[in-house]
Amino acid sequence: MTVIRMSDVEEFSPLDVIEQIVAANDWAFDRLSDEEMAVQVPGKWCDYNVFCAWDENVGAVHFTVAFDTRVPKTRRAPVHELLALINDKMWMGHFAIWQEEGLAYRHALPLRGSGGPSLEQVEDLLQNALIDCERFYPAFQYVVWGGKSAADALAAAMIECVGEA
């Protein structure tokens, strides 16, 4: 009987699974290294910049979905209030303000001992992230550029629309 040791197995990156999904969706991407990938995903409101990073030491893949919404200093307090309200409703991941880049959705997928993510796990993670970004993008716009309160913006985002006009 042959015993396969992990040191005998060619290095596997969880980003290989992500790359399969990205390629199947015809999304533009750049595989920066075995540990990093940048993807551009078209959305309803804007194009989303997805960044995936694999950290073997941590045993997790980190996903960031950034959208081009700069937050002026005068609107940071109400945006922080909106972040708290939105994040309280999130099942997975969270939104954050990056001082340099603007708003982003973040989530990490721990994989230690799993042998890597399944296609279904990555599909679910990406789908949930994009659904949340699409849902809450207008709320951030209402607060940043529309001058609305965090509570009003969240109430508008939580309305479930049925059908199209």
N, C-alpha and C positions, 0 to 999 in steps of 0.2 A: 504494500500500500504506500502510495506517495503522499507525503505531507507537504502541503503548500504553506510556506511561511510568508507573512506579509512583506518581508524584505525581498521575496522573489517575485512579487506581483508588481507589474508596471504601475507607476504612480497614476492615481485616478483623481481627477478634480471634479467636485460636484458641479462646477461650472459647465462641464461637458453636457450634463442633463439640461441645464438652463439653455445652453446654446442650441440644442435640438428644438426646443420649444420656440425660441426666438427665430430660428431659421424657418421653421414650419409656418410662422406667422408673417414671414417676409419683413420683419422689423430690421431696420438698419442697426448694426452693432459693430463694435470693435473689441476684439479679445486682446486686451492690453498685456496679459500674461496668463499663466496657469491659475493665478489667484484673483484676477480682476477682469471685469467685463463691463463695458458701457453700451447701453441700448437706448435707442430713441423709439418711443411708442406713440403713435398718433392717437389723440383723444378727441372727445367732443368739444372741449373747451380750449385745449392747447396740446402741444406735444410734450410728453413726459420724458424726462431723462432718468432712466433707470441705471443704477450702478449696483453691481453685485460683486462682493468680495468674499473669498474663501480664506479663512484663517485656520490653518491646520492645528496650531497651538491651542486655540480656543475650541476647535472642533465645531465651528459654526459658519454658516453663510449669512452674510449681512446684506440686506436689500435696502436700497434707498431709492425713492421715487421723488425726484425734485421737479418743481414746476416754477416757471419764471414769474414769481410774484415777490418783488422786493417790498419789504415792509419799512416804510418811513419811520423814523424815530418817534414822530408824533402819534403814530398809530400802533406802536408796539404794545402798550398796556391793553387796549381792547382786543388785540390779536392774541395776546397771552391768555386773556379771559376766554376767548373763543377756543383756543387750544385746549384749555382745561375742560370746557364743556364738551367738546368733540371727543377728546380722548377718554372721557368718562363713559362714552357710548360705544367705544371701539371694542370689538371682540379680540382682534389680533392687531399688532402693530400700533403705532402712534404717530401723530404729527408733531413737528418741531420747527422752530425757527433757527435757521443757520444765519448767523450775522452777515456772512459774506454772500452766500448763494440765495437766500430767501427761504421759502417754505418747502418742507419735504415730509414725506411719509417714510417711516423707518420700521424695519422688522428684522429679526434674526431667527434663523432656523438652526437649532442645535442638532448636530448629527453624530456626536461622539458615539461610537459603537454600532452605528446603524449600517455602515457600508455605503452610505450615500443616500441622497434623496431619490424618491421615485418621481416619474414624470407627473403623476397625479398630484403629489405634494407640491411640486413647483408650479404646476398649472393653477392649483388652488391658491397658493400664495400670491402669484402674480395677478390672478383674477380678482381676489379680494382687495389687493392693494389698489388696482386700477379702478375698481368699483368705488372704493372709499375716496379716492382722489377725484373722480368724476362727481361724486355726490357732494363733497365738501368744497370743491374749488369755488363755486359761486358764493358760498358763505364767506370764504376768505376775501373774495373780491368786494362783497357788500361791506365788510368791515374796513378793509384797506382803502378802497377807492370810493365807496358809496357813503362812508361815514355812519353806517348803521351800527347799532349796538350788537354785542356778541349774542345776546339772547334772541334778538330779532333775526339775525343771520342764521342761527342754529335752527330756529323754528321754520324758516323758509327751506332749509336744507333737509329737514326731516319729513317734509310733505312727500307722500308717495304718489307719484303721478302714474296714471293708468292711461295707456294709449297715447296718440299724438294728435295735435290739432291741425 
